[in-house]
Amino acid sequence: MSLNMKVEHMYKFHQFELPTAIKHGIGSIKHVGEEVKNLGVTKALLVTDPGIYNAGITRPIEDYLKEAGIEVSLFNKVEPNPPVRLIAEGSKQYKAENCDGLVAVGGGSSMDTAKAIGVEIAHNASVLEYEAAEGKKPLENRIPPLTTIPTTAGTGSEVTQWAVITDEEREFKFNTGGPPIAAHLTIIDPELHVSMPPHVTAMTGIDALAHAIECYTMHYAQPVTDAVALLAIEYVGKYIRRAYSDGGDIEARYGMAQAAMLAGLAYGSESAGAAHAMSQTLGGIIPVAHGQCVATMMGPVMEYNWKGHPAKFARIAQALGVNTFNMTTEEAAKAAVNEVYKLAEDLDIPSLEEQGVSPDMIDRLSKEAMKDPQTVGNPRDLTEEDYKWIYKRCFNLVPKTL
């Protein structure tokens, strides 16, 4: 990217909107009935996945809603990397049951599913028509009242202005979004996070870190996203190992819940970078868990990217708790990369091969990543060959450069 283009990115006409009311606190879920009622909802489509539902996590939420006089229509069919057909099924139930609001309980897949159902209801058309791509229609109408209740601390979807949906026919994950898709309300209760197993804590937590790091260093960064991204990085550095080691550590759970939300505010504005371009395109081809995939890619991507913004990478090292006092900017930037590698190691993040991805796919995956719009936001210029190098680092096929 030329100097002029970079300057144009940095000082273009920026936008930051926050359409979502953020309410949080230990035990705050008990307020959900009155809060959803205040949005004018009389019958809610409760969107969740079978695991969350079978674990009984939605039961008290259903009870609180009913106590407030809100009828509940249960849609507990959410799948990872939610496909277009699932969205259509949810929209059909929403209409058939005469719902007038949405409540999403779960991780990013449940919240993205609810957002995309909202898009179809608000526009009376398939979410496919509102893919955030050249030539497609932007969102025109506000979705029905949506309340997001995250049970993981990672995606930040509770506050982002995006939903990531899979088109199975194209083997492609696409974004749909803008301010009209954002939740009207999120209720963040860390008590709902204590049942997360360690591996889910790890992969969702590093996903939050990836949002923060990529948004802090991308070409589209702006002061307000820098502020929330940096605090998110600090919270992850302080709390993630504690939450991973002791699931019942409510302070650590609260810290990680806030980190995910803050990183979501950063990610919710415009774009990210290579790690998300890679993980989203890969997730459209193979059903890998998004957070786990990003967690594996983050170190190699940072190893490639640090030269694009050394001062910001040096600041990331500080936020992660590295003592950079006697380091040069370059040394501190490299220390940030090594700290993220160490974090993935401490949290036992599985390799891409252990996640079912073959090195034979590198050429195809690199080509697909180049097509993702998040490539444009990356702090260092990218070509297909550069993506091949990053993927080879993910598989340890080329030596580490730091």
Secondary structure, DSSP 8 states (H G I E B T S, - for coil): --HHHHHHHHTS--------EEEE-TTGGGGHHHHHHHTT-SEEEEE--HHHHHTTTTHHHHHHHHHTT-EEEEE----SS-BHHHHHHHHHHHHHTT--EEEEEESHHHHHHHHHHHHHHHHTS-GGGG-SSTTS----S--S-EEEEESSSS--TTT-SEEEEEETTTTEEEEEESGGGS-SEEEE-GGGGTT--HHHHHHHHHHHHHHHHHHHHSTT--HHHHHHHHHHHHHHHHHHHHHHH-TT-HHHHHHHHHHHHHHHHHHTTS---HHHHHHHHHHHHS---HHHHHHHHHHHHHHHHGGG-HHHHHHHHHHTT---TT--HHHHHHHHHHHHHHHHHHTT---TTTTT--GGGHHHHHHHHHHSGGGGG-SS---HHHHHHHHHHHTT-S----
